[in-house]
Amino acid sequence: RKSFNIFVILCMPFFVFVSCGTKQLPDGVLDESTMVDLLYDVYVVEGYFSDQTDFKPFLMAEEVVESYSDIMDKYQINDSVFEASFRYYMEDYVRFDSINAKVMDKLNDNMARL
């Protein structure tokens, strides 16, 4: 019984640390894996338009907006959810850097398959 109490006392900081480290996402914020997938799609669209030799932002604005709208439809969200999610993850540089690294890995994997 005494050894069990000692075990519980020694493990308590670990459980407190783990439970504090897993924050609940605010309402209207995408989970991290969905954010990775969404940003991947956004980067692909941005890459497509920036790679156009005759890219004229003002003339192609409608196409760009339509492409972003298609992405939002794919994830069944609106731009305010994207914006809230982007801001949420940007507030934690380490986490956002990790998300960006996953997006870049995904882009690089896709390029390697081409």
C-alpha positions as CSV (number, residue, x, y, z in Angstrom):
1,R,0.0,0.0,0.0
2,K,2.8,2.4,0.9
3,S,4.7,1.7,-2.3
4,F,1.5,2.3,-4.3
5,N,1.1,5.8,-2.6
6,I,4.8,6.6,-3.4
7,F,4.2,5.5,-7.0
8,V,1.1,7.8,-7.3
9,I,3.0,10.7,-5.8
10,L,6.0,10.2,-8.2
11,C,3.7,9.9,-11.2
12,M,1.5,12.9,-10.4
13,P,3.7,15.5,-12.0
14,F,3.9,13.4,-15.2
15,F,0.1,13.2,-15.5
16,V,-0.3,16.9,-14.7
17,F,2.3,17.7,-17.4
18,V,0.6,15.5,-20.0
19,S,-2.9,16.8,-19.3
20,C,-1.7,20.4,-19.5
21,G,0.1,19.8,-22.8
22,T,-3.0,18.7,-24.6
23,K,-5.1,21.8,-25.1
24,Q,-8.6,21.6,-26.4
25,L,-9.0,23.5,-29.7
26,P,-11.2,26.5,-29.6
27,D,-14.5,26.3,-31.5
28,G,-14.0,27.1,-35.2
29,V,-10.3,26.0,-35.3
30,L,-9.3,23.1,-37.5
31,D,-7.3,20.2,-36.0
32,E,-3.6,20.1,-36.9
33,S,-3.8,17.3,-39.5
34,T,-6.6,19.0,-41.4
35,M,-4.6,22.2,-41.3
36,V,-1.6,20.4,-42.8
37,D,-3.8,19.0,-45.6
38,L,-5.5,22.4,-46.3
39,L,-2.3,24.3,-46.4
40,Y,-0.9,21.7,-48.8
41,D,-3.8,22.5,-51.1
42,V,-3.3,26.2,-50.7
43,Y,0.4,26.0,-51.5
44,V,-0.3,23.8,-54.6
45,V,-2.7,26.5,-55.9
46,E,-0.3,29.3,-55.1
47,G,2.5,27.4,-56.8
48,Y,0.4,26.8,-59.9
49,F,-0.5,30.5,-60.3
50,S,3.0,31.7,-59.4
51,D,4.4,29.4,-62.0
52,Q,2.3,30.8,-64.9
53,T,4.7,32.7,-67.2
54,D,1.9,35.2,-68.0
55,F,0.5,35.4,-64.5
56,K,-1.2,38.8,-64.0
57,P,-2.7,38.9,-60.6
58,F,-5.3,41.5,-61.4
59,L,-6.5,39.7,-64.5
60,M,-6.5,36.2,-62.9
61,A,-8.0,37.3,-59.5
62,E,-11.3,35.6,-60.2
63,E,-9.5,32.3,-61.0
64,V,-7.4,32.6,-57.8
65,V,-10.5,33.4,-55.6
66,E,-12.4,30.5,-57.3
67,S,-9.5,28.1,-56.5
68,Y,-9.4,29.1,-52.8
69,S,-13.2,28.8,-52.7
70,D,-12.9,25.3,-54.1
71,I,-10.4,24.4,-51.3
72,M,-12.8,25.8,-48.6
73,D,-15.6,23.7,-50.1
74,K,-13.4,20.6,-50.1
75,Y,-12.9,21.0,-46.4
76,Q,-16.5,22.2,-45.8
77,I,-15.4,25.4,-44.1
78,N,-15.6,29.1,-44.8
79,D,-12.8,31.6,-44.9
80,S,-13.4,32.7,-41.3
81,V,-12.7,29.2,-40.0
82,F,-9.5,29.1,-42.1
83,E,-8.5,32.6,-40.8
84,A,-9.2,31.6,-37.2
85,S,-7.2,28.4,-37.6
86,F,-4.3,30.1,-39.3
87,R,-4.2,32.8,-36.5
88,Y,-4.4,30.1,-33.8
89,Y,-1.5,28.1,-35.1
90,M,0.6,31.2,-35.9
91,E,0.4,32.2,-32.2
92,D,2.6,29.1,-31.4
93,Y,5.7,29.5,-33.6
94,V,7.0,26.0,-32.8
95,R,3.7,24.3,-33.6
96,F,3.2,26.4,-36.8
97,D,6.8,25.5,-37.9
98,S,6.0,21.9,-37.3
99,I,2.8,22.2,-39.4
100,N,4.8,24.0,-42.2
101,A,7.4,21.3,-42.1
102,K,4.8,18.6,-42.6
103,V,3.3,20.5,-45.5
104,M,6.7,20.9,-47.1
105,D,7.4,17.2,-46.6
106,K,4.1,16.4,-48.4
107,L,5.0,18.8,-51.2
108,N,8.4,17.3,-51.6
109,D,7.0,13.8,-51.6
110,N,4.5,14.8,-54.3
111,M,7.3,16.4,-56.4
112,A,9.4,13.2,-56.1
113,R,6.6,11.2,-57.5
114,L,6.4,13.4,-60.6
